[in-house]
């Protein structure tokens, strides 16, 4: 499909720079492609009224790490140069794939000393060597530290990698360390938050429990590739980024039981949907699953397991807008986004949410 089919104009004023407070006060656009009215304005706190006892919410419990690193590149015979690296996928206890800037000037064998603002952190150095160089500024970094020691050093030297559309407008701060994390974050490894989950609070969980809505957790470590633009003119020519995820056996069995009893699988966020669809067989059975997924969902995809999707509003020409268009229909989503823009919904990671029902 032509990528320009997924383009739209978004005013700058619609981009949220901070989340709503309280979280469940964020707006919720309910989209029912096969019902009247097709679009309805609500708030996240109204979510339980659109679900039925026996439905199951599926959350991504990944935890964002401070994966944005600033450092100085060292090369024999050359002076130091400031380098920025965004870690996006761990490939070994001492290795991370990262997007580095300025990517063209970095070479295999370069040494980089990381710390805030290019200065090595006071508690010791965090040094790495450029082991491999890929396309688009991607590098593989081999750190001098490994395992938990490396995790601790990254936590000290790094900072929260805010999405580029927020980082371009303001620096990250201590509030982001709290705001850019779900209340159920548990498994460290993400460099971007599963943002639909940012709307949930203990109070909303309690209301959902009383309504008989089940709650289940999977893990997909969201990578910085989620923010990469689609540069191809046709979706067939786009190479999707990979992310590491897990659906354990107990969760798979419980979700299959929900489906068998007539309940619906409601994914909170595109990350949990991509993982569930990666784990699902053609007959809709969800299997235990672990590994890297690069599933790329565009209109024409046949959904195997997921019935309802709660998600924030996405960038134009993005793989995520393509996904929601596959789920609820391209024309439906173009109408939904036009309505959201016109009525002042807040977009992107800290923005409002939509509740999408699958188009038959």
Secondary structure as the mmCIF struct_conf table of DSSP 4:
data_model
#
loop_
_struct_conf.conf_type_id
_struct_conf.id
_struct_conf.beg_label_comp_id
_struct_conf.beg_label_asym_id
_struct_conf.beg_label_seq_id
_struct_conf.end_label_comp_id
_struct_conf.end_label_asym_id
_struct_conf.end_label_seq_id
STRN STRN1 UNK A 2 UNK A 2
HELX_RH_3T_P HELX_RH_3T_P1 UNK A 3 UNK A 6
HELX_RH_3T_P HELX_RH_3T_P2 UNK A 12 UNK A 14
STRN STRN2 UNK A 15 UNK A 15
BEND BEND1 UNK A 17 UNK A 18
BEND BEND2 UNK A 21 UNK A 22
HELX_RH_3T_P HELX_RH_3T_P3 UNK A 23 UNK A 25
BEND BEND3 UNK A 26 UNK A 26
STRN STRN3 UNK A 27 UNK A 32
TURN_TY1_P TURN_TY1_P1 UNK A 33 UNK A 34
BEND BEND4 UNK A 35 UNK A 38
STRN STRN4 UNK A 39 UNK A 43
HELX_RH_3T_P HELX_RH_3T_P4 UNK A 44 UNK A 50
BEND BEND5 UNK A 51 UNK A 51
TURN_TY1_P TURN_TY1_P2 UNK A 53 UNK A 54
STRN STRN5 UNK A 56 UNK A 60
STRN STRN6 UNK A 62 UNK A 64
STRN STRN7 UNK A 68 UNK A 75
TURN_TY1_P TURN_TY1_P3 UNK A 76 UNK A 77
STRN STRN8 UNK A 78 UNK A 92
TURN_TY1_P TURN_TY1_P4 UNK A 93 UNK A 94
STRN STRN9 UNK A 95 UNK A 101
TURN_TY1_P TURN_TY1_P5 UNK A 102 UNK A 102
HELX_RH_3T_P HELX_RH_3T_P5 UNK A 103 UNK A 105
TURN_TY1_P TURN_TY1_P6 UNK A 108 UNK A 109
STRN STRN10 UNK A 111 UNK A 114
HELX_RH_3T_P HELX_RH_3T_P6 UNK A 116 UNK A 118
BEND BEND6 UNK A 119 UNK A 119
HELX_LH_PP_P HELX_LH_PP_P1 UNK A 120 UNK A 121
TURN_TY1_P TURN_TY1_P7 UNK A 122 UNK A 123
STRN STRN11 UNK A 126 UNK A 133
BEND BEND7 UNK A 135 UNK A 135
TURN_TY1_P TURN_TY1_P8 UNK A 136 UNK A 137
STRN STRN12 UNK A 138 UNK A 143
BEND BEND8 UNK A 144 UNK A 145
HELX_RH_AL_P HELX_RH_AL_P1 UNK A 147 UNK A 157
STRN STRN13 UNK A 159 UNK A 159
HELX_RH_AL_P HELX_RH_AL_P2 UNK A 164 UNK A 167
TURN_TY1_P TURN_TY1_P9 UNK A 168 UNK A 169
BEND BEND9 UNK A 170 UNK A 170
HELX_RH_AL_P HELX_RH_AL_P3 UNK A 174 UNK A 179
TURN_TY1_P TURN_TY1_P10 UNK A 180 UNK A 180
BEND BEND10 UNK A 181 UNK A 181
TURN_TY1_P TURN_TY1_P11 UNK A 183 UNK A 184
STRN STRN14 UNK A 187 UNK A 190
BEND BEND11 UNK A 191 UNK A 192
HELX_RH_3T_P HELX_RH_3T_P7 UNK A 195 UNK A 199
HELX_RH_AL_P HELX_RH_AL_P4 UNK A 202 UNK A 210
TURN_TY1_P TURN_TY1_P12 UNK A 211 UNK A 212
STRN STRN15 UNK A 214 UNK A 220
HELX_RH_3T_P HELX_RH_3T_P8 UNK A 224 UNK A 227
BEND BEND12 UNK A 232 UNK A 233
STRN STRN16 UNK A 234 UNK A 234
HELX_RH_3T_P HELX_RH_3T_P9 UNK A 235 UNK A 237
HELX_LH_PP_P HELX_LH_PP_P2 UNK A 238 UNK A 241
STRN STRN17 UNK A 243 UNK A 247
HELX_RH_AL_P HELX_RH_AL_P5 UNK A 249 UNK A 260
TURN_TY1_P TURN_TY1_P13 UNK A 261 UNK A 262
STRN STRN18 UNK A 265 UNK A 268
BEND BEND13 UNK A 269 UNK A 269
HELX_RH_AL_P HELX_RH_AL_P6 UNK A 270 UNK A 279
STRN STRN19 UNK A 280 UNK A 280
TURN_TY1_P TURN_TY1_P14 UNK A 282 UNK A 283
BEND BEND14 UNK A 284 UNK A 284
HELX_LH_PP_P HELX_LH_PP_P3 UNK A 285 UNK A 285
STRN STRN20 UNK A 286 UNK A 286
HELX_LH_PP_P HELX_LH_PP_P4 UNK A 287 UNK A 288
STRN STRN21 UNK A 289 UNK A 293
TURN_TY1_P TURN_TY1_P15 UNK A 299 UNK A 300
BEND BEND15 UNK A 304 UNK A 305
STRN STRN22 UNK A 308 UNK A 312
TURN_TY1_P TURN_TY1_P16 UNK A 316 UNK A 317
HELX_RH_AL_P HELX_RH_AL_P7 UNK A 319 UNK A 328
HELX_RH_AL_P HELX_RH_AL_P8 UNK A 330 UNK A 342
TURN_TY1_P TURN_TY1_P17 UNK A 343 UNK A 344
HELX_LH_PP_P HELX_LH_PP_P5 UNK A 345 UNK A 346
STRN STRN23 UNK A 347 UNK A 347
BEND BEND16 UNK A 348 UNK A 348
TURN_TY1_P TURN_TY1_P18 UNK A 349 UNK A 350
BEND BEND17 UNK A 351 UNK A 351
STRN STRN24 UNK A 353 UNK A 357
HELX_LH_PP_P HELX_LH_PP_P6 UNK A 358 UNK A 359
#
